[in-house]
Amino acid sequence: MRPNFAIGKSLLLRSKQLYITRQPSIHNTSISSNLNLNVWKKSFSNVQKIETDPKYVGYWFLGCSGMVFVAVALGGITRLTESGLSMVSWKLLGEKLPSTQSQWLEEFNKYQQYPEFKMKNSTMTIEEFKWIWWMEYAHRTWGRCIGAAFFIPMAGFWLTRKFSRTTKIHSMICAVLLAGQGLMGWYMVKSGLENRFDKPTDVPRVSQYRLASHLGLAFVLYSFLLTNSLRILLPVTVTGVVTKKFVGLAMAAKGLVFLTAMSGAFVAGLDAGLVYNSFPKMGDKWIPDDILQMEPALSNITENPTTVQFDHRILGISTVSILSALYIMSRKSKLPPRAKAAATALAAFSWCQMGLGISTLLTYVPVSLAAAHQSGSLTLLSLALWLVHELKTLPKKKGAKNKSKKAKRVKPKVVEPKPQPPPPPPSPPPSQGEFIWIHIGQAGVQIGLACWELFCLEHGINLDRTIRELTTNSTSMFSLSQDNCYVPRALIVDTEPSVIDVLKSGNLRNLFSYENMISGKESAASNYAAGFYGVGKKLASKVMDQLARLAEDCNSLQGIAVIRSISGGTGSGMGSRIIQTIRNTYPNKTIIDLNVCSTSEFSNIIVEPYNTALATHHVLDAVNCSLLFDNKSIYDICGSKLDLVKPTYANINSIVALVTSGITSSLRFEGSMMRNISELLMNLIPQPRLHFPLISYAPITNCARSISSANTQSAVMSFDSDYQMIKIDPRLGKYLSICMMFRGNLKPTNINTTIAFLQREQTIPITHNMNSPIFKFGLCNLLPIAIPGSGIFAASTATTTLSNNTIIKQYWMDTMNNFNKLLTKRVFLHHYTGEGMDESTFDITNGNIAKLIAEYGEIENS
């Protein structure tokens, strides 16, 4: 039995028939996802390096903002307990901590020289002094901890080039604010130690102006830190529109929250919360008589406790009113769910904050309530910042204006439109980082050739690397050689030489560098173990060495795309080994795994379930996203949409290349909605292991008659299983997320209308823990292009959709069913164990895939 198996597999691998039937598995659209990182620069001759911000930079900003929040709360308690003037000296690196009674007496003697002790605390004991000294010491020490937590990581991130240009600027601003905050703190304390309290009625305390400045700097610093963390950790999902009036009101509300908080600083500085402890009236009047008793009149605003409290009341009520109006407007606006949640939380907490303020006033400013009220103001500002963050990238529209009846009856003059000159060519979008492609095995290599041929057409690059008509800066996909030629950032790898030999003599022979084409001398014979432990293991080290050279040529490598078939031996076995090594070598880089697979009814090799399951198991926790292309689905599309009875390699490869181009187009060309692969994956992958989205592309046709110019039609078609790259019915599962890439002469408003139509008219089942499916979209204004001779007609608009749907578990259930049928009978196990694989690996694989299926089922039923 064993000799027959080996001979049969060898004949299949070498035969032209197998070469044709396995070719479709060569097509992988996923690769384009990785290209999404393609870096586009504004100037062709002046390439600028722009690095992306890792998530841990966002968490660092968030941690620092949390520490500032705690510092504000500590400062409020220090002020309320009148502890701020207990330490009468200031040193940059910290004051010496008293450890003996004599040292405490020395500190107490220093305190006794200043006005607060002489005029207010002359009967204070040393034990009482220790308590207020510890309060001020805790506040100062926490401030120095913030400095260490900010400046030390900042230096490390800066030196290791983890900051983008925007983050560098913002971190420098935060650094200046933090340093200024420390100096302002001492400058404020110093105002309470001066001998300026001459009158018997004077109360020794810090200047209310310096107190407000100190608190204001803290709020501004906190705002910068929190805004940067939101920018990195919580990218905005553009799924609605908003009026300019609403955005303006949200910005005004944010400013009013800040102004009200600063007014509260003057209330604290003048102890104005103790002058009228009634509400809503001040005493028995709405406007007290002493509100303008000081001269000049303007000085009452900041120096008269009555006026200061009155102003704070008015500002507080105004803030609650505006935030409530903002909430009402949000209910009537087409905002994304997070923006609506932010508006709701902002309005609800404003009422809580007002309740805290009134309670603090009526109970004569107890420390607990007053500290909670001050912390509440910063919480309210945080919610306002969140709302503004969610609104900043939404498409804006003007509010409707009312017209009088007379104006409506006036017939407008008809003006002949003047012919407009054609718009200038779009400038390239900013660069986001390079991606390296690795094409492994026969399928991976053939898919790569089709994809690169189409990419060269789109970018205006000839197949001999020269420039025909460059449409955009292409250095994220191509490296620019010294002779101004563009070379693909790609490795071509196979364990046997025949496929690469064909490449070296074909029409793409001058496109790839010869050192990037790596081949061995023997086939893996459709055996995963041979690719992983045998011939593939020997070749993998050579591949990693060449990958290191390509990585060194990148300014900001963002990720690596691996294109392979997981049904054969080289793609599944050697591909898995290479991916594991990449993850260990480049732990912070994105890895996209484009997999060609076969369904049981279309499989021509009996051990394909083994290879598919083993390949998936070994890289399940190593890759960021896996895109599946089913051979049968692609063949069915060729028959039903292109009317091809016997599809050729060119037809099949062109479909995969078209889909790949659609996924990456909005990241490579003009169209501002999605330029970063991390942004795409963040919206697409809800949990790290659930990274198998369904892929669809529409329209696919061979004539113009069957195509509508409306992009809504192509969007609706993309939810039809007939246009999917894997044969499975999405209506049987539930959607976790949906990312749609639109291409053509469209505007964001067209896209928003289309998505609104889909949400209204299309039945899209979702999980119960979601209000609506997460729609994310990209837009590329470059018209779709098809490879000449492919039989595909390029429509004026097209839609590529990646949808994370729980029904994908059905594919794995079918695969594991076939896997277990073979494993139960121990069919061909000796071929795998003979290459060095432990038999227990099959059981471990079975358990891991079963766990994946259970995870999809759990989230579907949640």
N, C-alpha and C positions, 0 to 999 in steps of 0.2 A: 504493500500500500504506500509506503513512504517513497520509493522511487517513482511510482506513477504520479504522486502528488508533486514532487519536485520537477519532473519533466513537464507535467501539464502546466504548472505555473510558469516555468521558464518559457514554454512555447507561447503562453498567453502574453507574457510581458514583451516578447520579441515580435509578436505578430502585428501586422498592420491593423488587423481588426481591433485588437485591444487598444492599440494606439489611438484609434478613432473613438472607441466607446469610452475610454477614460479621459479623453481630452476635455470634455465639459467640466470635469472636476477640477480642471485647471483654472477655471474662472473664479476669481474671488473678488467680490466687490468690497470686502472689508478693508482691503488695503487702502482704499481711498480714505477711509476714516483716519488712518494714521497720517495720511498726507495732509489731513486737515490742519496740521500744524505748520503747513508750508508758510515760509516766511516771505513776506512781500515788502519790498523796500521802495521808498519814494523815488530814489535816484538809482539809475542803473550803474553809474560809475562810482557812486559813493555808497557802499554797502554799510548799513548801520546795524550794530548788534543790539537786539532787544531780547532780554531774557524774561521768562515768565516767572511768576511768583509761586513757589511750592506752597502747599497747604499749610505746612508747619509755620511759614511766615505769617499766615493769617491767624493761626492759633496763638502765635507770639503776640501779635497786635491785640488779640482778644484778651489774653492773659494780662497784658499791661493795662488795658482799659479797666479790667476788673480790679486791679490793684489801685488804680486811681479812684475808682468808685469807693473802695474801702477807705482810702485816704480822706476823701470828702466826708464820709460818715464819721471817721475819727476826728477830723477837724471840727465838725459840728459839735460833737460831744465835748471836745476840749474847750470850745468857746462857751458852751452852755454851763459847764462846771467851773468856768472862770480859771482855767488852768494854764492859759496860754502865756502868761507873764511870769510863770514860776521859774523859768530858766532864763537868766539875764545875760547869757553869752551864747555865741554861735561859732561853731567850728565846722569846716567843710566835711571832714571825715567822721564827725561825731564827737560829742562831749564825753568826758571821762565819767564812768558810772561810779558813784560813791559806794564804797564797800564797808567803811567803818563809821562809827558814830561821829568821830571828829571830822570826817569828810562831809558828812551830812550837815553838821553844824556850820562848816565853812560855806556850803551852798546856801544854807538858811540865812547866814549873815549877809551874803551878797544880796539875797532877795529883800532883806530888811532895809537896804539902802535906797529902795525905789518907791515911787508914789503909791503903788497898790497896797503895799504893806502899811505904809505910814498913814494913809487916809482911809483904808477900808478893812485891812486884816491885821490890825495891830495886836489883837488878842489871839492870833493863830498860834497853835502849838507846832512843834517840829513834826509830830506824827501827822497832823493835818497837812503840813507842808509837803511831806513825803508823798501823800496821795496825789496832790495836784502836780507835783514834779514828775511822778511816774506817768501821768496822763500826757503831759507835754513831751516827755521823752519817747513814749510809744508813737506819738504822732510824727515826731522828727525821724525816728528810726525807720518807721514804715516808709517815709518819703525817700530815705536813702536806699532802702531795699528796692523801691521802684526804679531809682537811678541805676542800680546794679542790674536789675532784671531787664532794663531797656538797653543800656549802653554796651554791655558785654555781648549779648547775642547780636546786637546791631553790627558791632565790629566784625564778628565772625561771619555773619551773612554777607556783609559788604566785601570782605576779603575773599570769600569763596564764590562771589558773584551770584548770589541767590536772589538779589533784588532786581526788579525791573526798573526802568528809568523813572517811572511814576513813583514807585515805592521809595527809591532813593531820595527823591525830592521831599516826599511826605515824611520820611523818617528823619530827614534833616530838620524839617519844620518842627516835628515832635521833640527832637533833641533840644532845639533852641527854647521851645516852650517849657520843657522840663527843667532846664537850667534856670530859665527866668522865673519859674514857679518857686524854686528853692530860694533864690535871692529875694523874691517878693515876700516870701514867708518871713524871712528875718527882718526885712524892711518894715513889714507890718508890725511885728513884735516890738521893734525898736520905737515905734510911735507911742506905745504904751509905757515905755520906760523913760520918756523925756519929762523934764520938769516943766510941763505946760499946764498943770492943773493947780491954779492959784486960788480959785474961789472955793468957798466952803461947800458949795453945791456941786462942784465938779466931781465927776466919777472917773477914776483912773481906768482907762480902757484904750484899746487900739483905735486908730483912726478908721472911721467907717469907709473912707475912700480907699484906703489900703486894704481893708478887709474885703471890700467888693472886688478890688483888682486881683487879690489873691484867689478868691473863689472863682472869679471870671476866667482867670488863666487855667485853673483846674478844669473848668467846664470845657474850655476850648481844646485843651490837651486831650481830654476824654473823648471829645467829639472826633478829633482827628484819628485817634487810635481805633475807636469803634467803627468809624466810616471805612477805614482801610481793612479792618477785619471782615466787614460785610462785603466789601468789594472782592476780596479773595475767596472767602468761604461761602458766600451766598450770592452767586451770580444771578442776575435778573432774568426771569423767563418772560419773554415778550409774547403775551397771549391776549392782549386787549388794547384798547385805545383810551385816552384820557384827554379831557379838555384843558386848554391852557389856563382857564379860570381855576380849575381844580388844583393844578400844579402850583399856580401862584398862591392859592389859599393855603396849600400845604407848606410852602416855603415861608409864608407869613406866620403860620402857626408855629413853625419851628423857631423863628426869630422871637415871637411873643413868649414862648416858653422860656427861652434864654433870658429875655428882658425881665420877666416876672421873677425868675430866680435871682437875678442881680438886684432887683428891688428887695427881695428877701434878705440879701446880704446887708443892705442898709438898715432893714428892720432889726437884724441881729446886732449890727454895730452900734445902734442907738438905743437898744433895749426897747424899741417901739412897740413890741408885743405886749408890754405891760401898762400902756397908757389908757387904752379903752378895751376892756375885756367883755365886750358884748357884741351880739350880732343879730340881725343885720345892721341895726343902728349903732352909731358910736355914741354911747351914753343914751340920751333920749333924743338925739337929733341924727338926721341923715348926714348932714355936713356940719361938723363941730365949729364952734366960734373961733377957736385958736388955730385954725388951719393955715392962716396967713399972718401970724402975729410977728414974724421975724422980718427984718429989713436987711438987705433988699429982698423983694418978694421971691426971686428965684432961689434964694438960699433955703427957703422952706422945703424945697423938693428933696434936698439931701441932708438937711441939718435939723429940721423940725420933726420930732418923733410923731406928732399927730399927723402931719402931712405925709410922712413916709408910710405910716400904717394905712392911711386912706388910699394912697397911690397903689400900695400892694393889694389892697382889697379890689380896687377897680381893675387892676391888671389880671388878678386871679379870676375874677368873674368873666372878664373879656376872653381870657384863654379858654375857659370851660365852654363859653358860648361858641367860639370859633371852632373848637375841636368837635363839639356836638354837631354844628352845621356841616363840618367836613365829613362826619360819619353819615349824615343823612344824604349828602351828595354821593358818597361812595356807594350807597345802596342802589343808586340810580345810574351808576357808571359801569362800563364794561371793563372792570379792573380784573387783573389776575387774582387768584385766591389769596396769595400772600399779601398783596397790597390791601385787599379788603380786610384781612385779618389784622393788619397793622393799624388801619383806620379805626376799626372797632376797638382794639385794645387801647389805642390812644384816647379815644373818647371815654371809654369806661374808666380808665385809670385817672383821667382828669377829674372826674367826679369824686373818686376816692381821695385824690390829693386835696381837693377842696374841703372834703369832710375832715381830713387830718388837720388842715389849717384852721378850720373853725373850732375843732376840738381843742387844739393847742391854745387858741386864743381864750376860749371860755374857761379853761382850767389853769390859766395863768402860767403858761409856758413850762410844763414839766419837761424834764430832760428827755424822757423816752419818746413822748409825742413830738417834741420839737426836732429831735434827731431823725425820727422817721419822716417828718415833713420835709426836712432838708434832703434826705436820701430820695424821697419820692419825687422831688423836682428833677433830680438827675435821671431817675427811671423814666419820667415823662419825656425828658429830652432824648433818651435812648429810643423810645418808641417813635418819636417824631423823626429822628434820624433814619430809623428803619423804613418808615413810610416814604420819606423822600428818596431813599435808596431804591425802593421798589418802583418808583415812578420815573426815575431819571432817564431810562432808555425806552419808555413806552412811546409809541407814535402820538404826536400831539395834534389835536384838531381844534379849530376855532369854535366858540360857542355860537349857537344860532341867534341871530338878531331879529327882533320883531319889526315888521314893516307896517306902516299905516295902511288903511284901506285905499287911500288916495294913491299912495305909492304903488300898491298892488295893481291898480287899474291903469297905471301909466305903461304904455307899450314901450319896451326897451328898443333902442335904436340898434339896427342890424349893422354890424361893422365887419367888413370882410377881413378875415384874419390874414395877416401878412406871413408869407412863407418864412419859416424860421430856419436859420442855418443849422446844419447837423451838429449835435452836441460834441464837444471835444472828447477824445478817448478817456476813459476813466483812469484815474491814477491808481497805482497798485495799493492794496491794503497793507497796513504795517505788518512786518515780519513777526512770526510767533515762534519759530524754531524749526530745526530740520528733522526730517524723518528718513530713516534708512530702511530700504526694502530688502528682504531676503526671500528669494524664490527657490523652493526646495522640491526636488523630485521632478518627474516628467510633467505632472499637472501644474506645479508651481511655476516652472520655467515657461510653459506655454501660455499661461495666464499673464505672466509678466510681459511677454512679448506683445500681446494684444493691448494690454493697458498702456505700456510705454509708447506704442505706436499712436494711440489716441491722444495721450498727453502731449506728445510732440506736436501733433496737429493743433491742439488747443493753445499751446504756448508759443507757436510760431517757430519751432525748432526743427531743422531737417534731420533725417535719420543718420546723417554723417556728422552730427553734433554742431553743425554750423547754424547760424541764425538766418531764418527766412524773413520773419516779421514778428519780432518779439512783442507779445501782448501784455506781458507783466514780468516783473522780476521773479525769476524762477529758481533762486538758489536754495529754497527749502526742499525741492525735489531733485535739482541738478546741482552738481558742483561746477564752478566756473574755473576752467583750466587757464594756464598762463597764456595760451594763444587764443583766449576768448571763445573757447568752445564749451558747450554744455554737456556734461557727462552724468548720466543717471546715478543717483546715490543708491546703488543696488548691487546685491551679490546674487550670482546665478550658480546654484549648487545642485549636483546630482551624484549619486554613488557610482553611476556608470556613464561612459562618455558619449553615447550616441546622440542624445538630445542636444547637448552643448556643441557637438561637432556639427550638427545641422544648423545651429544658430551661427556658428563661426563662418558658415558659407552662405548664409541667407542675406536678405536685404537689410537686416539690422546688425550686420557683423561689425560695422564701424561705430555703432552707438555706444556699446558697453566697453569698458576697459578690460583687456585680456586678463589682468591680474585679479579681476573681480569675478571671473568665470572659473569655478573650481569643480573638478570632477574626479571620481575615483576610477577603478578599473573593473569593478564587479557590481552586480545588482543585489539589492536587498531581497529580491524574489518575493515581494508582497508579504514579508515577514517583519512584523514590528520589532521583534527581538533582534533580528539581524541589523535593522537600522539603528536600534538603540544601543546594543551591546557589541555588535560585530563590526561590519564594514563602516557603519555610520559613526561609530565612536572614534575610529581612526581619522576620519575626515573632519569631524566637528572641531577639533583643536585648530586645524588650518583655517576653518571658517571664522573662528573667533579671533584669530590673529589678524585676518584681513578686515574683520568688523572693527577691531580696535583702530586700525589705520583710517578707516572711513569716519569713525567717531572723532578722531583727532582733527579731522578736516572740517568739523562742524563748529560754528560759533556757539550755538545753544541747542544741542541735541535734545529733542523733546521725546522721541520715542522710536520704536522699531516695529515694522510690519512684517509678519511672516506669512507667506502665501504657500499653501501646501494642500495635498490631498491627505485626509486622515484614514483613507481606506487602504492605501498601499503600504509598502514597507519603508521606503525612504522618507516620504512625507510624514508618516505617523511616527516612526521610530527615531530617525535622525533629527526630524523636526522637533520632537519633544525634548531630546537631549540638548539641542541648541537653545531652545527656549528656556529651559531650566538654567543653563549656563549664563544666558543673557540676564535673567532675573538676579542671579547671584552677583554678576559683574556690574550690572547697572540697576541697582535696586529701586531707584527713584524715577526710572524712565517708564513711559507708557508702552505696553506691548499689545499690539492688535494681532489676533490670530485669525487669518482668513482660511476657512476650511471648506474643501470640496468633499462631499460625502455622497453615499449612495443609499437609496432605500432598498429593502429586501427584494422587491419585485424587479429592480433594475440592476442588481448586483451581479457581477460576473466572476467574482472570486469568493469562495465559500468562507474564508477566514476574515472577511472584511468586518464583521461585528467585533471580533477580537481586536483588530487594529484600531477601529474607531473608539471603542471603549477604553482601551489602554492609553491611546494618545490623549483622550480627553481627561482621563484620571490623572495623568502625570503632570499636566499643565493647568489643571482646574484652578489652583490657587496662585498660579504664576502670571497668567495673562489678565489684562484689564477688560478685554472684550473679544468675544469669538463670534465671527460672522459665518453662517452656514449657507452653502450653496449645494442644492440637491441636483444631481445629474438629471433625474427624471423630470423635475420641474422645468429645467432649462430646455430640455428636448420638447416638452409639451408646449412651451411658449413658442418655440420655433415652428411647431406645426400649427397651432391655433391662431397665432398672431401674425406670423410671417408667411403662412401657407407653404412651408417647406416640408416636402415628404421625407427627404433624406438630408438632414442638416449637415453642413460641412464644418470643419474646424473653424473657418473664418466666421460663419454665422454664429456659432455658439460662443466663441471667444469675444465677438463683438458685443454680445448682450452683457456679458460679465464686465467688460471694459466700460460699457455705457453706464452701468449701475455704479461702478467704482468711481467714474468721473462725476456722476451725480452726487455721490456722498461728499466728495471733497471740493466741489466747485465753489461753494460759498466761502470756503476757507482759502482758496487759491486766487480768486478773482474778485472783481468789484461786487460789493453787496454786503453790507456791514453787519449782518445779524449774528453770525457765528464764525469766529476766526480762530478758535482754539479747541484742540481735541479734548482738553481737560473739561472745558465747558460742555462739550457735547456729551461726554461720558458721565459727567456729574448729573445731567438731566436724564440720561438714558438708563443708567445702572443704579437701581435703588439699593441693592445689596451686592457685595463684591462677587459672590459666586453666581448670582443670577444675571449673567452677562452674555446671553444668547438671544439677541433681538432678531425678529423676523425682518426680512428685507424685501421691498417691492419697488418696482419702477414702472411708471406709466406716463405717456402711452408708449407701447411698443407696437409698431405697425410697419407695413411695407408700402403704404400709399398715403397721400395727403387727404383723400376723400373721407377717411374714417376718423379724422382728427378734428376736434373742435378747438377754436382759439381760446376758449375759456379755461383758465387754470383750475376752476372749480371742478371741471369734469375729470382732469387728470388726477386731482387730489382724491376725488371719490373713487376713481379706478384703482388707486394705490392701496385701497383697503379690500380690494377683490383678491381672493386667493389665486385667481388665474394669473395675476401679475407678480406673485411672490416667487422668491428664489428657492423656497423650500415648500414642498407640497404638503400643506397642512391648513385646516380651516380655522382662522383666528376667532370666528364667532363662538367656538366651543370653549374658549378661555376668557380670561379677563386681562385688560390692558393695565400695565403698570406705568408706562411712559410712552410718549410718541414724539419722535423727532422727524420733521419733514424738511427736505431740502428742495426749494423751488428754484427753477432756472428759467430765464427768459426775460423779456422786457416788462418787468413787473415792479410794483411799488409796495412798500410795507402795508399800506392801507388795503391793497388787493389781497395780500396774504391774510390780514386780520379778518377781512370779510369771508374769505374761504374757510378759515378755521372756525369762525362763528357759524357758518353754514353746516360744517361737519358736526359740530357739537349739537346743533339744533335738529338736523335732519338724519344724520347717520347714527345707527344704533351701535354704540361703542360700549360694551360691557366693561365695568371697572371694578376694582376691589373696593370693599366696603369702607376701608380706611382712607378713601380719597373722595373729595367732592367732585372732581372731574379729572379726566386723564391729563397728565402733564404734557402740554404741547410746547415744543421748542422748534423753532424753524430757522433755516438759513436761506439766504437769497443771493443768487448770482445772476447778474444781468447779461452775462455772455450767453448767446443762443446755443442750444445743444448742437453738438457735432457728431456725426456718425462716420465710422471708418468706410471709405469708398469700397464698393463691392461686397459689403456685408449683408445687403438686402434689407437694411433698416432705414426707414425714412426719418430724418431728424425733424421733430416737431418744433414749433416756435416756442412752446412752453413745455416743461416736463417736471415731474415730481418724483423724488426718491424718498422713500419712507423707511425709517427704522423704528419698529414698534416692539417694545418689551412686553411680550404676551405670555401668560402662564401656560398656554396651550403647547408651547415648545416642549413641555414635559412629555407630551405624547410621542414625540420623536425619540426621546431617550428611553421611554418605556418599550417602544417597538425594538429599538436597538438592543436593549438588555434582554428582551425576550429571546431574540435570536442568539445573543451571546450565551445565555444560560442553556439554550437547547444544545449548542455545541459543547459547552463546558460539562453539562451533565453526562454526555457520552464521551467526554475527554477526546474530542476530535482534534487531531493534529497538534495536541499539546507538546508532543516530543519535538516538534520543529522549534518551539519557543524555548523550552527548557534546554534543548541542545545548544542554544546560543548563549546560555548563561543566565537565563531568567528563572527566578524562583517561582515554583508553582503557586505559592501563597499569594503572589501578586495578583492572580486572577480573582481570588476571593476579596482581596482588599479593594480592587477596582470595582467589583460588584457592589460592595458596601458603600463606596464613595459616590457612585452614580445613583444608587438608591437613595442616598441622603439628599442629593441634588433634586431628585424627583419629589421627595417629601417636602423640601423647602419651597418648591414651586406650588405644591398643593396646599401648604400651610398658608402662604400669602394669598392664594386664590380664595381660600375659605375664610380669611380674616375679615 
